[in-house]
């Protein structure tokens, strides 16, 4: 009795977007298309000018910003989106990395 004890704690993690990188705009069309996580769960990657966007279902579309070749981030959101290329150099998947866990979306 009469001793202090910590019964709860709270931590805050500060996140800052990386600096946008340069992108080879001739490669942007490589990323376009529909990707599937599981049957019926699809994400579409589209382009407007030199900007890439993703859209899933009725959700608002997300802007992608380049960080490095084939590596993108979404402003204000943790995680990265990495486009995977097969042995012939074609994009065959989008890897959505969040909290060190990967969701692999296969390109249809």
N, CA, C and O atoms as CSV, one atom per row, in Angstrom:
chain,resi,resn,atom,element,x,y,z
A,1,UNK,N,N,0.835,-1.173,0.000
A,1,UNK,CA,C,0.000,0.000,0.000
A,1,UNK,C,C,0.889,1.250,0.000
A,1,UNK,O,O,1.977,1.260,0.576
A,2,UNK,N,N,0.395,2.299,-0.662
A,2,UNK,CA,C,1.162,3.526,-0.727
A,2,UNK,C,C,2.221,3.538,-1.814
A,2,UNK,O,O,3.033,4.463,-1.857
A,3,UNK,N,N,2.244,2.509,-2.727
A,3,UNK,CA,C,3.217,2.481,-3.823
A,3,UNK,C,C,2.525,2.830,-5.130
A,3,UNK,O,O,1.377,2.455,-5.367
A,4,UNK,N,N,3.244,3.549,-5.966
A,4,UNK,CA,C,2.722,3.875,-7.299
A,4,UNK,C,C,3.017,2.709,-8.234
A,4,UNK,O,O,4.068,2.075,-8.150
A,5,UNK,N,N,2.063,2.440,-9.131
A,5,UNK,CA,C,2.263,1.421,-10.150
A,5,UNK,C,C,1.764,1.958,-11.491
A,5,UNK,O,O,0.762,2.670,-11.559
A,6,UNK,N,N,2.473,1.605,-12.534
A,6,UNK,CA,C,2.024,1.977,-13.876
A,6,UNK,C,C,1.031,0.911,-14.326
A,6,UNK,O,O,1.355,-0.275,-14.378
A,7,UNK,N,N,-0.171,1.347,-14.647
A,7,UNK,CA,C,-1.204,0.389,-15.060
A,7,UNK,C,C,-1.497,0.482,-16.556
A,7,UNK,O,O,-2.203,-0.369,-17.097
A,8,UNK,N,N,-0.972,1.494,-17.225
A,8,UNK,CA,C,-1.201,1.631,-18.666
A,8,UNK,C,C,-0.111,2.516,-19.243
A,8,UNK,O,O,0.533,3.284,-18.529
A,9,UNK,N,N,0.078,2.395,-20.518
A,9,UNK,CA,C,1.051,3.227,-21.206
A,9,UNK,C,C,0.540,3.548,-22.597
A,9,UNK,O,O,-0.338,2.861,-23.118
A,10,UNK,N,N,1.082,4.575,-23.186
A,10,UNK,CA,C,0.676,4.944,-24.532
A,10,UNK,C,C,1.902,5.436,-25.279
A,10,UNK,O,O,2.689,6.232,-24.769
A,11,UNK,N,N,2.042,4.939,-26.506
A,11,UNK,CA,C,3.164,5.350,-27.337
A,11,UNK,C,C,2.621,5.948,-28.624
A,11,UNK,O,O,1.609,5.491,-29.156
A,12,UNK,N,N,3.291,6.955,-29.110
A,12,UNK,CA,C,2.936,7.559,-30.380
A,12,UNK,C,C,4.101,7.351,-31.343
A,12,UNK,O,O,5.267,7.488,-30.974
A,13,UNK,N,N,3.765,7.028,-32.551
A,13,UNK,CA,C,4.781,6.846,-33.572
A,13,UNK,C,C,4.641,7.978,-34.572
A,13,UNK,O,O,3.560,8.213,-35.113
A,14,UNK,N,N,5.727,8.669,-34.810
A,14,UNK,CA,C,5.711,9.782,-35.752
A,14,UNK,C,C,6.032,9.242,-37.139
A,14,UNK,O,O,7.011,8.518,-37.318
A,15,UNK,N,N,5.214,9.591,-38.110
A,15,UNK,CA,C,5.457,9.164,-39.481
A,15,UNK,C,C,5.606,10.381,-40.368
A,15,UNK,O,O,4.835,11.337,-40.285
A,16,UNK,N,N,6.609,10.323,-41.214
A,16,UNK,CA,C,6.820,11.389,-42.190
A,16,UNK,C,C,7.015,10.746,-43.551
A,16,UNK,O,O,7.745,9.763,-43.679
A,17,UNK,N,N,6.370,11.294,-44.560
A,17,UNK,CA,C,6.525,10.775,-45.918
A,17,UNK,C,C,7.975,10.916,-46.370
A,17,UNK,O,O,8.641,11.895,-46.032
A,18,UNK,N,N,8.464,9.934,-47.138
A,18,UNK,CA,C,9.803,10.095,-47.715
A,18,UNK,C,C,9.778,11.157,-48.803
A,18,UNK,O,O,8.713,11.537,-49.290
A,19,UNK,N,N,10.934,11.622,-49.170
A,19,UNK,CA,C,11.025,12.576,-50.277
A,19,UNK,C,C,10.683,11.848,-51.571
A,19,UNK,O,O,11.219,10.769,-51.824
A,20,UNK,N,N,9.805,12.411,-52.393
A,20,UNK,CA,C,9.493,11.757,-53.666
A,20,UNK,C,C,10.740,11.635,-54.532
A,20,UNK,O,O,11.577,12.537,-54.576
A,21,UNK,N,N,10.846,10.511,-55.212
A,21,UNK,CA,C,11.976,10.275,-56.098
A,21,UNK,C,C,11.603,10.565,-57.541
A,21,UNK,O,O,10.464,10.916,-57.851
A,22,UNK,N,N,12.551,10.417,-58.382
A,22,UNK,CA,C,12.322,10.588,-59.821
A,22,UNK,C,C,11.833,9.262,-60.389
A,22,UNK,O,O,12.192,8.193,-59.896
A,23,UNK,N,N,11.023,9.344,-61.416
A,23,UNK,CA,C,10.524,8.133,-62.051
A,23,UNK,C,C,10.720,8.227,-63.548
A,23,UNK,O,O,10.608,9.296,-64.148
A,24,UNK,N,N,11.011,7.098,-64.125
A,24,UNK,CA,C,11.111,6.993,-65.570
A,24,UNK,C,C,9.674,6.876,-66.090
A,24,UNK,O,O,9.054,5.818,-65.984
A,25,UNK,N,N,9.159,7.956,-66.643
A,25,UNK,CA,C,7.750,7.979,-67.053
A,25,UNK,C,C,7.446,6.975,-68.158
A,25,UNK,O,O,6.283,6.630,-68.371
A,26,UNK,N,N,8.462,6.503,-68.861
A,26,UNK,CA,C,8.215,5.500,-69.898
A,26,UNK,C,C,7.837,4.149,-69.292
A,26,UNK,O,O,7.333,3.275,-69.997
A,27,UNK,N,N,8.073,3.973,-68.002
A,27,UNK,CA,C,7.742,2.706,-67.332
A,27,UNK,C,C,6.375,2.729,-66.645
A,27,UNK,O,O,5.911,1.693,-66.170
A,28,UNK,N,N,5.729,3.885,-66.585
A,28,UNK,CA,C,4.460,3.987,-65.858
A,28,UNK,C,C,3.396,3.029,-66.386
A,28,UNK,O,O,2.646,2.452,-65.599
A,29,UNK,N,N,3.320,2.853,-67.690
A,29,UNK,CA,C,2.304,1.961,-68.247
A,29,UNK,C,C,2.514,0.509,-67.842
A,29,UNK,O,O,1.578,-0.287,-67.908
A,30,UNK,N,N,3.734,0.146,-67.421
A,30,UNK,CA,C,3.998,-1.215,-66.946
A,30,UNK,C,C,3.137,-1.562,-65.731
A,30,UNK,O,O,2.779,-2.723,-65.530
A,31,UNK,N,N,2.807,-0.552,-64.923
A,31,UNK,CA,C,2.101,-0.783,-63.671
A,31,UNK,C,C,0.581,-0.838,-63.824
A,31,UNK,O,O,-0.111,-1.343,-62.941
A,32,UNK,N,N,0.065,-0.328,-64.925
A,32,UNK,CA,C,-1.373,-0.208,-65.113
A,32,UNK,C,C,-2.031,-1.574,-65.230
A,32,UNK,O,O,-1.463,-2.508,-65.797
A,33,UNK,N,N,-3.244,-1.677,-64.682
A,33,UNK,CA,C,-4.000,-2.914,-64.811
A,33,UNK,C,C,-4.755,-3.249,-63.552
A,33,UNK,O,O,-4.847,-2.447,-62.622
A,34,UNK,N,N,-5.296,-4.457,-63.541
A,34,UNK,CA,C,-6.075,-4.940,-62.406
A,34,UNK,C,C,-5.272,-6.006,-61.677
A,34,UNK,O,O,-4.665,-6.884,-62.290
A,35,UNK,N,N,-5.284,-5.907,-60.365
A,35,UNK,CA,C,-4.568,-6.836,-59.495
A,35,UNK,C,C,-5.581,-7.503,-58.567
A,35,UNK,O,O,-6.553,-6.877,-58.145
A,36,UNK,N,N,-5.349,-8.770,-58.255
A,36,UNK,CA,C,-6.290,-9.506,-57.409
A,36,UNK,C,C,-5.570,-10.067,-56.190
A,36,UNK,O,O,-4.525,-10.706,-56.309
A,37,UNK,N,N,-6.149,-9.817,-55.006
A,37,UNK,CA,C,-5.627,-10.330,-53.746
A,37,UNK,C,C,-6.202,-11.713,-53.458
A,37,UNK,O,O,-5.490,-12.627,-53.042
A,38,UNK,N,N,-7.491,-11.842,-53.687
A,38,UNK,CA,C,-8.234,-13.093,-53.509
A,38,UNK,C,C,-9.430,-13.005,-54.451
A,38,UNK,O,O,-9.752,-11.917,-54.930
A,39,UNK,N,N,-10.091,-14.123,-54.726
A,39,UNK,CA,C,-11.234,-14.052,-55.649
A,39,UNK,C,C,-12.226,-12.953,-55.244
A,39,UNK,O,O,-12.736,-12.939,-54.124
A,40,UNK,N,N,-12.482,-12.047,-56.171
A,40,UNK,CA,C,-13.434,-10.962,-55.936
A,40,UNK,C,C,-12.849,-9.734,-55.265
A,40,UNK,O,O,-13.537,-8.718,-55.163
A,41,UNK,N,N,-11.602,-9.785,-54.803
A,41,UNK,CA,C,-10.964,-8.622,-54.159
A,41,UNK,C,C,-9.924,-8.088,-55.120
A,41,UNK,O,O,-8.826,-8.629,-55.247
A,42,UNK,N,N,-10.302,-7.002,-55.798
A,42,UNK,CA,C,-9.459,-6.455,-56.862
A,42,UNK,C,C,-9.131,-4.990,-56.626
A,42,UNK,O,O,-9.862,-4.256,-55.961
A,43,UNK,N,N,-8.002,-4.598,-57.198
A,43,UNK,CA,C,-7.492,-3.240,-57.120
A,43,UNK,C,C,-7.070,-2.853,-58.529
A,43,UNK,O,O,-6.420,-3.636,-59.221
A,44,UNK,N,N,-7.435,-1.656,-58.954
A,44,UNK,CA,C,-7.083,-1.188,-60.291
A,44,UNK,C,C,-6.080,-0.049,-60.184
A,44,UNK,O,O,-6.281,0.899,-59.425
A,45,UNK,N,N,-5.009,-0.147,-60.943
A,45,UNK,CA,C,-3.997,0.911,-61.003
A,45,UNK,C,C,-4.197,1.649,-62.325
A,45,UNK,O,O,-4.201,1.045,-63.398
A,46,UNK,N,N,-4.361,2.972,-62.223
A,46,UNK,CA,C,-4.585,3.800,-63.408
A,46,UNK,C,C,-3.590,4.958,-63.405
A,46,UNK,O,O,-2.813,5.142,-62.468
A,47,UNK,N,N,-3.644,5.718,-64.473
A,47,UNK,CA,C,-2.684,6.804,-64.658
A,47,UNK,C,C,-3.388,8.046,-65.165
A,47,UNK,O,O,-4.294,7.960,-65.994
A,48,UNK,N,N,-2.970,9.205,-64.665
A,48,UNK,CA,C,-3.358,10.504,-65.211
A,48,UNK,C,C,-2.076,11.297,-65.370
A,48,UNK,O,O,-1.466,11.696,-64.378
A,49,UNK,N,N,-1.669,11.527,-66.585
A,49,UNK,CA,C,-0.393,12.205,-66.820
A,49,UNK,C,C,0.746,11.364,-66.259
A,49,UNK,O,O,0.910,10.200,-66.626
A,50,UNK,N,N,1.528,11.960,-65.371
A,50,UNK,CA,C,2.649,11.248,-64.748
A,50,UNK,C,C,2.320,10.773,-63.335
A,50,UNK,O,O,3.227,10.459,-62.565
A,51,UNK,N,N,1.036,10.717,-62.985
A,51,UNK,CA,C,0.611,10.287,-61.652
A,51,UNK,C,C,-0.062,8.921,-61.723
A,51,UNK,O,O,-0.837,8.652,-62.640
A,52,UNK,N,N,0.238,8.063,-60.753
A,52,UNK,CA,C,-0.418,6.761,-60.643
A,52,UNK,C,C,-1.437,6.802,-59.519
A,52,UNK,O,O,-1.231,7.456,-58.497
A,53,UNK,N,N,-2.539,6.094,-59.724
A,53,UNK,CA,C,-3.603,6.008,-58.735
A,53,UNK,C,C,-4.023,4.548,-58.594
A,53,UNK,O,O,-3.878,3.753,-59.522
A,54,UNK,N,N,-4.546,4.213,-57.417
A,54,UNK,CA,C,-5.131,2.884,-57.231
A,54,UNK,C,C,-6.553,3.071,-56.730
A,54,UNK,O,O,-6.866,4.047,-56.048
A,55,UNK,N,N,-7.394,2.131,-57.076
A,55,UNK,CA,C,-8.798,2.187,-56.655
A,55,UNK,C,C,-9.258,0.774,-56.367
A,55,UNK,O,O,-9.010,-0.152,-57.139
A,56,UNK,N,N,-9.937,0.628,-55.232
A,56,UNK,CA,C,-10.483,-0.664,-54.839
A,56,UNK,C,C,-11.953,-0.496,-54.498
A,56,UNK,O,O,-12.303,0.183,-53.533
A,57,UNK,N,N,-12.800,-1.110,-55.284
A,57,UNK,CA,C,-14.241,-1.030,-55.036
A,57,UNK,C,C,-14.752,0.393,-55.053
A,57,UNK,O,O,-14.412,1.177,-55.939
A,58,UNK,N,N,-15.576,0.725,-54.059
A,58,UNK,CA,C,-16.183,2.058,-53.963
A,58,UNK,C,C,-15.315,3.058,-53.201
A,58,UNK,O,O,-15.704,4.214,-53.037
A,59,UNK,N,N,-14.172,2.633,-52.745
A,59,UNK,CA,C,-13.302,3.534,-51.986
A,59,UNK,C,C,-12.754,4.627,-52.894
A,59,UNK,O,O,-12.633,4.433,-54.104
A,60,UNK,N,N,-12.420,5.786,-52.304
A,60,UNK,CA,C,-11.783,6.826,-53.123
A,60,UNK,C,C,-10.435,6.330,-53.626
A,60,UNK,O,O,-9.802,5.482,-52.997
A,61,UNK,N,N,-10.009,6.853,-54.745
A,61,UNK,CA,C,-8.731,6.390,-55.281
A,61,UNK,C,C,-7.568,6.994,-54.488
A,61,UNK,O,O,-7.673,8.091,-53.940
A,62,UNK,N,N,-6.463,6.253,-54.440
A,62,UNK,CA,C,-5.252,6.671,-53.738
A,62,UNK,C,C,-4.198,7.105,-54.734
A,62,UNK,O,O,-4.043,6.502,-55.796
A,63,UNK,N,N,-3.474,8.154,-54.383
A,63,UNK,CA,C,-2.358,8.627,-55.183
A,63,UNK,C,C,-1.105,7.853,-54.787
A,63,UNK,O,O,-0.870,7.628,-53.600
A,64,UNK,N,N,-0.307,7.447,-55.754
A,64,UNK,CA,C,0.988,6.827,-55.521
A,64,UNK,C,C,2.062,7.864,-55.809
A,64,UNK,O,O,1.949,8.608,-56.783
A,65,UNK,N,N,3.079,7.928,-55.001
A,65,UNK,CA,C,4.226,8.795,-55.267
A,65,UNK,C,C,5.452,7.904,-55.404
A,65,UNK,O,O,5.619,6.969,-54.621
A,66,UNK,N,N,6.313,8.173,-56.382
A,66,UNK,CA,C,7.500,7.333,-56.546
A,66,UNK,C,C,8.531,7.601,-55.456
A,66,UNK,O,O,8.726,8.739,-55.029
A,67,UNK,N,N,9.182,6.536,-55.020
A,67,UNK,CA,C,10.293,6.664,-54.076
A,67,UNK,C,C,11.583,6.186,-54.747
A,67,UNK,O,O,12.645,6.785,-54.581
A,68,UNK,N,N,11.467,5.109,-55.499
A,68,UNK,CA,C,12.580,4.510,-56.238
A,68,UNK,C,C,11.960,3.707,-57.379
A,68,UNK,O,O,10.742,3.532,-57.407
A,69,UNK,N,N,12.769,3.214,-58.319
A,69,UNK,CA,C,12.177,2.405,-59.397
A,69,UNK,C,C,11.348,1.244,-58.831
A,69,UNK,O,O,11.830,0.467,-58.007
A,70,UNK,N,N,10.114,1.142,-59.280
A,70,UNK,CA,C,9.151,0.100,-58.885
A,70,UNK,C,C,8.697,0.189,-57.430
A,70,UNK,O,O,7.969,-0.690,-56.970
A,71,UNK,N,N,9.102,1.220,-56.697
A,71,UNK,CA,C,8.731,1.387,-55.290
A,71,UNK,C,C,8.000,2.712,-55.113
A,71,UNK,O,O,8.501,3.768,-55.500
A,72,UNK,N,N,6.806,2.644,-54.521
A,72,UNK,CA,C,5.956,3.823,-54.365
A,72,UNK,C,C,5.441,3.917,-52.927
A,72,UNK,O,O,5.452,2.934,-52.187
A,73,UNK,N,N,4.995,5.102,-52.548
A,73,UNK,CA,C,4.340,5.301,-51.257
A,73,UNK,C,C,3.078,6.110,-51.481
A,73,UNK,O,O,2.924,6.776,-52.505
A,74,UNK,N,N,2.174,6.046,-50.508
A,74,UNK,CA,C,0.956,6.852,-50.538
A,74,UNK,C,C,1.132,7.976,-49.533
A,74,UNK,O,O,1.359,7.700,-48.355
A,75,UNK,N,N,1.035,9.234,-49.948
A,75,UNK,CA,C,1.230,10.348,-49.019
A,75,UNK,C,C,0.323,10.232,-47.802
A,75,UNK,O,O,-0.880,10.001,-47.921
A,76,UNK,N,N,0.927,10.397,-46.628
A,76,UNK,CA,C,0.178,10.365,-45.378
A,76,UNK,C,C,-0.136,8.977,-44.857
A,76,UNK,O,O,-0.807,8.846,-43.833
A,77,UNK,N,N,0.332,7.937,-45.531
A,77,UNK,CA,C,0.044,6.563,-45.093
A,77,UNK,C,C,1.352,5.796,-44.957
A,77,UNK,O,O,2.230,5.889,-45.814
A,78,UNK,N,N,1.470,5.042,-43.878
A,78,UNK,CA,C,2.650,4.197,-43.721
A,78,UNK,C,C,2.583,3.054,-44.713
A,78,UNK,O,O,1.507,2.675,-45.175
A,79,UNK,N,N,3.725,2.520,-45.027
A,79,UNK,CA,C,3.772,1.385,-45.923
A,79,UNK,C,C,4.297,1.769,-47.287
A,79,UNK,O,O,4.466,2.946,-47.607
A,80,UNK,N,N,4.545,0.761,-48.069
A,80,UNK,CA,C,5.058,0.952,-49.414
A,80,UNK,C,C,4.317,0.040,-50.373
A,80,UNK,O,O,3.724,-0.960,-49.966
A,81,UNK,N,N,4.356,0.389,-51.637
A,81,UNK,CA,C,3.819,-0.462,-52.693
A,81,UNK,C,C,4.951,-0.737,-53.670
A,81,UNK,O,O,5.517,0.173,-54.276
A,82,UNK,N,N,5.255,-1.992,-53.799
A,82,UNK,CA,C,6.346,-2.433,-54.648
A,82,UNK,C,C,5.782,-3.251,-55.796
A,82,UNK,O,O,5.025,-4.198,-55.587
A,83,UNK,N,N,6.158,-2.877,-57.004
A,83,UNK,CA,C,5.738,-3.647,-58.167
A,83,UNK,C,C,6.806,-4.698,-58.441
A,83,UNK,O,O,7.982,-4.375,-58.604
A,84,UNK,N,N,6.387,-5.944,-58.489
A,84,UNK,CA,C,7.301,-7.066,-58.720
A,84,UNK,C,C,7.358,-7.366,-60.207
A,84,UNK,O,O,6.334,-7.364,-60.892
A,85,UNK,N,N,8.562,-7.623,-60.702
A,85,UNK,CA,C,8.755,-7.982,-62.102
A,85,UNK,C,C,9.206,-9.431,-62.190
A,85,UNK,O,O,10.009,-9.892,-61.378
A,86,UNK,N,N,8.686,-10.142,-63.175
A,86,UNK,CA,C,9.093,-11.530,-63.383
A,86,UNK,C,C,10.434,-11.571,-64.118
A,86,UNK,O,O,11.034,-10.528,-64.380
A,87,UNK,N,N,10.895,-12.762,-64.446
A,87,UNK,CA,C,12.206,-12.922,-65.080
A,87,UNK,C,C,12.319,-12.217,-66.431
A,87,UNK,O,O,13.416,-11.845,-66.846
A,88,UNK,N,N,11.196,-12.033,-67.112
A,88,UNK,CA,C,11.236,-11.349,-68.410
A,88,UNK,C,C,11.064,-9.835,-68.271
A,88,UNK,O,O,11.035,-9.121,-69.274
A,89,UNK,N,N,10.949,-9.343,-67.039
A,89,UNK,CA,C,10.859,-7.906,-66.806
A,89,UNK,C,C,9.463,-7.331,-66.787
A,89,UNK,O,O,9.298,-6.118,-66.651
A,90,UNK,N,N,8.438,-8.186,-66.921
A,90,UNK,CA,C,7.053,-7.699,-66.892
A,90,UNK,C,C,6.546,-7.659,-65.455
A,90,UNK,O,O,6.855,-8.536,-64.649
A,91,UNK,N,N,5.759,-6.623,-65.147
A,91,UNK,CA,C,5.153,-6.529,-63.817
A,91,UNK,C,C,4.101,-7.628,-63.691
A,91,UNK,O,O,3.191,-7.725,-64.513
A,92,UNK,N,N,4.235,-8.458,-62.649
A,92,UNK,CA,C,3.285,-9.548,-62.445
A,92,UNK,C,C,2.586,-9.504,-61.088
A,92,UNK,O,O,1.699,-10.314,-60.817
A,93,UNK,N,N,2.989,-8.549,-60.227
A,93,UNK,CA,C,2.348,-8.451,-58.914
A,93,UNK,C,C,2.611,-7.080,-58.306
A,93,UNK,O,O,3.565,-6.390,-58.665
A,94,UNK,N,N,1.746,-6.711,-57.384
A,94,UNK,CA,C,1.902,-5.513,-56.574
A,94,UNK,C,C,1.990,-6.001,-55.137
A,94,UNK,O,O,1.098,-6.704,-54.661
A,95,UNK,N,N,3.045,-5.637,-54.453
A,95,UNK,CA,C,3.219,-6.036,-53.057
A,95,UNK,C,C,2.920,-4.821,-52.200
A,95,UNK,O,O,3.608,-3.804,-52.283
A,96,UNK,N,N,1.886,-4.934,-51.375
A,96,UNK,CA,C,1.471,-3.861,-50.472
A,96,UNK,C,C,2.058,-4.185,-49.104
A,96,UNK,O,O,1.569,-5.078,-48.413
A,97,UNK,N,N,3.100,-3.463,-48.712
A,97,UNK,CA,C,3.813,-3.741,-47.462
A,97,UNK,C,C,3.379,-2.757,-46.389
A,97,UNK,O,O,3.542,-1.545,-46.529
A,98,UNK,N,N,2.817,-3.310,-45.304
A,98,UNK,CA,C,2.405,-2.496,-44.153
A,98,UNK,C,C,2.817,-3.207,-42.875
A,98,UNK,O,O,2.555,-4.398,-42.709
A,99,UNK,N,N,3.454,-2.485,-41.983
A,99,UNK,CA,C,3.877,-3.045,-40.697
A,99,UNK,C,C,4.638,-4.352,-40.864
A,99,UNK,O,O,4.408,-5.312,-40.128
A,100,UNK,N,N,5.540,-4.385,-41.827
A,100,UNK,CA,C,6.379,-5.552,-42.113
A,100,UNK,C,C,5.596,-6.789,-42.533
A,100,UNK,O,O,6.090,-7.909,-42.407
A,101,UNK,N,N,4.395,-6.596,-43.024
A,101,UNK,CA,C,3.607,-7.693,-43.571
A,101,UNK,C,C,3.274,-7.357,-45.012
A,101,UNK,O,O,2.947,-6.215,-45.335
A,102,UNK,N,N,3.358,-8.357,-45.872
A,102,UNK,CA,C,3.120,-8.153,-47.288
A,102,UNK,C,C,1.796,-8.751,-47.736
A,102,UNK,O,O,1.477,-9.899,-47.425
A,103,UNK,N,N,1.033,-7.954,-48.472
A,103,UNK,CA,C,-0.144,-8.456,-49.192
A,103,UNK,C,C,0.260,-8.488,-50.653
A,103,UNK,O,O,0.671,-7.469,-51.208
A,104,UNK,N,N,0.148,-9.652,-51.278
A,104,UNK,CA,C,0.583,-9.797,-52.662
A,104,UNK,C,C,-0.643,-9.834,-53.557
A,104,UNK,O,O,-1.469,-10.742,-53.470
A,105,UNK,N,N,-0.744,-8.839,-54.412
A,105,UNK,CA,C,-1.820,-8.727,-55.382
A,105,UNK,C,C,-1.267,-9.201,-56.721
A,105,UNK,O,O,-0.328,-8.601,-57.243
A,106,UNK,N,N,-1.823,-10.250,-57.279
A,106,UNK,CA,C,-1.382,-10.788,-58.569
A,106,UNK,C,C,-2.012,-9.987,-59.707
A,106,UNK,O,O,-3.202,-9.677,-59.671
A,107,UNK,N,N,-1.207,-9.658,-60.712
A,107,UNK,CA,C,-1.715,-8.919,-61.858
A,107,UNK,C,C,-2.503,-9.856,-62.757
A,107,UNK,O,O,-2.044,-10.948,-63.091
A,108,UNK,N,N,-3.701,-9.415,-63.146
A,108,UNK,CA,C,-4.542,-10.236,-64.019
A,108,UNK,C,C,-4.247,-9.959,-65.474
A,108,UNK,O,O,-4.863,-10.561,-66.354
